[in-house]
């Protein structure tokens, strides 16, 4: 039986139901500049940064893209019991990167272009995935500092979440906004948002403590208020994947005042919570502000 991410009893286990095993996870530790890798309910390894950690994303070639530390953005590979930094942007004038996502890959699944969200000079920019002679190919000015950026697998557009909790979808080939979301649509504090290959959008709202699934016209298909909340929602993160022929959504929550960290597993078709973890206070894992899968499922139309 799987204990979701934190080593404690899940709802489905308590109910005597068969649990759905998860792939390995990457945890962004809170209070420490480190990434923890969790597999089979154990911390397998940790990767320490030399400065604050902002974000981590898995890549198809078994590397992981890191935003944070003095190098701002780096591509890292686990090699035996150590790590190899394949490239970093330590010498690139990037501003302050809050989030980065691969935007294109070669035939081996190695990132070739990266889109980054810069909060110092509020903008998105697209740059080459290498260390030396990096060229910024495109940039787009934003009205407010960004929090996160994601690639849309359905269109190739960029989804950027701003710090005022609004979302903009940018069609970068024509430098224009083609879709948006915010308070006018009933959302109060959007912390993460992901798009699936069929143009459905999943929104994590910390103020409501909920996950909402929208169709391309922003019609609500379902909304789920997450249970087992020991306090106010602070940080939320979403990841899409497929297991046992089911399309699933992993949602991680870090609660205010360090009251706990919870991982939820939802059915993407219905929004039903299939299982969840309890608080981390008694578990073997470090506190985290984000958990994501260590497999790049969301690049594939499944």
C-alpha distance (Angstrom), angle and dihedral (degrees) to the residues before:
residue distance angle dihedral
X1 . . .
X2 3.74 . .
X3 3.77 120.7 .
X4 3.76 103.7 -154.1
X5 3.77 109.6 -111.0
X6 3.79 98.2 -61.3
X7 3.77 107.5 61.1
X8 3.79 96.9 -113.2
X9 3.80 134.9 112.9
X10 3.79 116.0 -76.1
X11 3.79 126.9 -147.8
X12 3.80 93.4 -113.6
X13 3.79 91.5 50.8
X14 3.78 91.7 49.7
X15 3.79 88.7 50.1
X16 3.79 91.2 51.8
X17 3.79 94.2 -115.6
X18 3.78 124.6 141.5
X19 3.78 109.7 -99.7
X20 3.80 125.2 -136.4
X21 3.81 110.6 -119.7
X22 3.77 114.9 -126.6
X23 3.78 128.7 -142.8
X24 3.79 117.0 -114.3
X25 3.81 117.1 -67.0
X26 3.79 136.5 -137.4
X27 3.81 113.2 -144.6
X28 3.80 122.4 -160.7
X29 3.79 100.4 -146.8
X30 3.79 118.7 -133.5
X31 3.79 116.6 -133.5
X32 3.80 91.0 16.4
X33 3.80 133.6 70.5
X34 3.79 95.5 -125.3
X35 3.80 143.4 108.2
X36 3.80 116.9 -139.0
X37 3.80 120.9 -157.1
X38 3.81 114.5 -146.7
X39 3.80 122.7 -164.3
X40 3.81 128.6 162.7
X41 3.79 90.1 0.4
X42 3.82 92.3 -57.7
X43 3.80 135.1 104.5
X44 3.78 100.4 -114.5
X45 3.81 99.0 -179.0
X46 3.80 143.1 -19.8
X47 3.79 130.3 -140.1
X48 3.83 115.9 -152.2
X49 3.79 123.3 -151.2
X50 3.80 128.0 -155.2
X51 3.79 92.8 -128.1
X52 3.82 142.7 15.1
X53 3.80 115.7 -37.2
X54 3.80 116.0 -131.1
X55 3.80 108.5 170.9
X56 3.81 145.6 -17.4
X57 3.81 130.6 -157.1
X58 3.83 128.4 -175.3
X59 3.81 119.3 -128.7
X60 3.83 131.1 -149.3
X61 3.83 92.2 -112.1
X62 3.85 92.1 60.8
X63 3.79 93.5 -101.7
X64 3.80 124.6 118.0
X65 3.79 128.4 -134.8
X66 3.80 112.6 -136.5
X67 3.80 128.4 -162.4
X68 3.79 111.2 -164.2
X69 3.78 143.9 51.0
X70 3.79 124.3 74.2
X71 3.81 91.7 -56.8
X72 3.84 91.0 61.7
X73 3.83 94.6 -151.0
X74 3.81 128.1 21.0
X75 3.78 140.1 165.1
X76 3.79 111.8 -134.4
X77 3.78 132.6 -171.3
X78 3.78 127.8 -164.2
X79 3.81 108.4 -127.3
X80 3.80 114.1 -173.6
X81 3.84 103.3 -61.5
X82 3.78 97.0 -18.5
X83 3.81 139.4 54.8
X84 3.78 133.9 -113.8
X85 3.81 121.4 -154.0
X86 3.80 103.4 -144.5
X87 3.81 93.3 -171.3
X88 3.79 140.6 -21.1
X89 3.79 139.3 -171.0
X90 3.79 96.7 -127.2
X91 3.82 91.1 127.3
X92 3.80 97.0 40.9
X93 3.81 121.9 99.0
X94 3.79 94.6 -122.9
X95 3.83 103.9 147.2
X96 3.82 110.8 -142.4
X97 3.78 112.7 -26.9
X98 3.81 115.5 -150.5
X99 3.81 97.7 173.0
X100 3.80 140.1 0.2
X101 3.80 133.5 -167.1
X102 3.79 133.1 -176.4
X103 3.80 111.0 -108.7
X104 3.81 100.2 -176.8
X105 3.80 137.7 14.7
X106 3.79 139.1 -163.3
X107 3.81 122.9 -120.0
X108 3.82 90.5 -83.6
X109 3.81 93.5 56.3
X110 3.81 92.7 -105.0
X111 3.85 113.7 144.4
X112 3.80 114.0 -110.6
X113 3.82 100.1 172.4
X114 3.80 129.4 30.8
X115 3.80 129.3 -163.8
X116 3.80 113.6 -149.0
X117 3.81 134.6 -168.5
X118 3.83 112.5 -137.6
X119 3.83 116.9 -163.9
X120 3.83 97.1 -177.7
X121 3.80 92.4 62.0
X122 3.81 98.4 21.6
X123 3.79 102.6 -124.8
X124 3.76 148.9 104.9
X125 3.77 118.1 -119.1
X126 3.78 135.3 -176.5
X127 3.79 117.1 -142.4
X128 3.78 140.3 168.6
X129 3.79 118.2 -86.9
X130 3.78 99.6 -121.1
X131 3.81 141.4 83.6
X132 3.79 107.6 -121.9
X133 3.78 126.0 58.2
X134 3.79 93.2 -1.1
X135 3.78 113.9 -173.9
X136 3.79 123.6 -154.1
X137 3.80 102.5 -137.8
X138 3.81 99.8 -173.9
X139 3.80 141.9 1.0
X140 3.77 136.1 -170.6
X141 3.80 124.6 -161.5
X142 3.80 116.4 -129.7
X143 3.82 127.7 -153.9
X144 3.82 92.6 -136.0
X145 3.81 134.3 25.0
X146 3.82 111.7 -84.5
X147 3.80 126.9 -121.6
X148 3.83 103.5 -171.2
X149 3.77 141.0 -0.5
X150 3.81 128.7 -156.6
X151 3.78 135.5 179.0
X152 3.82 116.1 -119.7
X153 3.82 107.2 -129.4
X154 3.81 91.1 -160.8
X155 3.82 97.3 56.0
X156 3.80 109.6 6.8
X157 3.82 89.1 -119.0
X158 3.80 123.7 134.9
X159 3.81 122.7 -107.7
X160 3.80 112.0 -156.4
X161 3.80 124.8 -173.1
X162 3.81 112.7 -153.4
X163 3.78 126.0 -150.2
X164 3.80 90.6 -111.7
X165 3.85 86.4 64.7
X166 3.79 95.4 -107.8
X167 3.80 123.0 128.5
X168 3.78 128.8 -146.1
X169 3.79 128.5 -170.1
X170 3.80 108.6 -150.2
X171 3.80 122.8 -156.3
X172 3.78 93.7 -154.7
X173 3.83 97.0 -169.8
X174 3.81 88.5 68.2
X175 3.82 100.1 25.2
X176 3.77 94.2 -122.6
X177 3.78 141.8 124.4
X178 3.80 111.9 -115.6
X179 3.82 102.1 173.4
X180 3.78 136.9 14.4
X181 3.78 141.7 -177.6
X182 3.78 134.4 -167.4
X183 3.78 148.5 112.8
X184 3.79 92.7 -31.0
X185 3.82 86.2 63.8
X186 3.81 92.9 52.4
X187 3.82 99.2 -95.5
X188 3.79 119.5 128.4
X189 3.81 109.8 178.4
X190 3.82 113.2 12.6
X191 3.80 109.0 -168.0
X192 3.79 100.5 169.3
X193 3.76 139.0 1.2
X194 3.82 131.9 -177.0
X195 3.79 134.1 -174.2
X196 3.80 125.0 -144.1
X197 3.83 125.5 -145.2
X198 3.83 90.6 -98.3
X199 3.83 93.1 59.9
X200 3.81 96.3 -104.7
X201 3.80 114.2 139.7
X202 3.81 125.0 -147.8
X203 3.80 116.4 -155.8
X204 3.82 127.8 -163.6
X205 3.82 111.2 -155.7
X206 3.81 114.2 -172.1
X207 3.82 94.3 -167.7
X208 3.80 92.0 57.6
X209 3.81 95.3 32.7
X210 3.77 88.8 -132.9
X211 3.79 147.1 121.2
X212 3.82 116.6 -138.0
X213 3.79 127.9 -167.0
X214 3.82 116.4 -150.3
X215 3.78 132.0 -171.4
X216 3.85 120.1 -134.4
X217 3.82 89.9 -85.4
X218 3.82 91.9 53.6
X219 3.79 92.7 -107.2
X220 3.82 111.3 150.9
X221 3.80 111.3 -114.6
X222 3.79 93.3 178.0
X223 3.80 141.0 -19.2
X224 3.80 124.5 -155.9
X225 3.80 124.2 -166.6
X226 3.78 105.5 -149.4
X227 3.83 115.6 -121.7
X228 3.80 131.0 -143.9
X229 3.80 95.0 46.1
X230 3.84 112.1 165.9
X231 3.81 93.0 -169.9
X232 3.80 146.3 -24.1
X233 3.79 115.8 -26.6
X234 3.81 112.3 -111.3
X235 3.82 111.8 163.3
X236 3.81 125.4 19.8
X237 3.80 131.6 -179.5
X238 3.81 133.3 -175.8
X239 3.82 133.7 -155.6
X240 3.80 130.2 178.2
X241 3.79 124.1 -145.4
X242 3.79 144.4 145.7
X243 3.80 128.4 -120.0
X244 3.83 132.2 166.9
X245 3.83 89.4 -1.1
X246 3.80 90.7 -57.3
X247 3.79 125.2 119.8
X248 3.78 106.4 -134.0
X249 3.77 141.0 -174.9
X250 3.79 122.8 -145.3
X251 3.81 113.5 -154.7
X252 3.80 122.3 -174.2
X253 3.80 123.4 -167.3
X254 3.79 131.0 -166.6
X255 3.80 111.2 -163.9
X256 3.79 127.1 -142.6
X257 3.82 119.9 -94.6
X258 3.83 90.1 22.8
X259 3.80 90.7 -78.1
X260 3.76 91.5 151.1
X261 3.78 148.6 -61.2
X262 3.79 121.4 -110.5
X263 3.80 133.7 -170.9
X264 3.81 118.7 -154.4
X265 3.79 129.1 -167.9
X266 3.82 116.8 -152.1
X267 3.79 135.9 -175.8
X268 3.82 105.7 -119.0
X269 3.81 93.3 -148.5
X270 3.80 97.7 54.1
X271 3.81 106.5 13.3
X272 3.80 90.1 -124.7
X273 3.81 113.9 155.9
X274 3.78 104.4 -124.0
X275 3.78 96.8 -174.7
X276 3.79 142.5 -28.1
X277 3.77 142.7 -165.4
X278 3.77 126.9 -113.6
X279 3.81 126.4 -126.9
X280 3.79 118.7 -51.9
X281 3.79 95.5 -132.6
X282 3.81 92.3 100.4
X283 3.78 97.6 27.5
X284 3.81 129.9 99.2
X285 3.80 95.7 -117.3
X286 3.79 130.7 90.5
X287 3.79 120.7 -110.4
X288 3.79 111.8 -92.6
X289 3.78 139.4 -170.1
X290 3.79 93.4 -153.8
X291 3.80 138.5 22.2
X292 3.78 122.2 -169.2
X293 3.78 135.8 167.8
X294 3.79 119.5 -91.5
X295 3.80 90.4 -137.6
X296 3.78 126.6 75.6
X297 3.80 97.1 -127.5
X298 3.78 95.1 145.0
X299 3.81 93.5 68.5
X300 3.78 90.8 68.3
X301 3.80 131.0 76.0
X302 3.82 100.5 -130.1
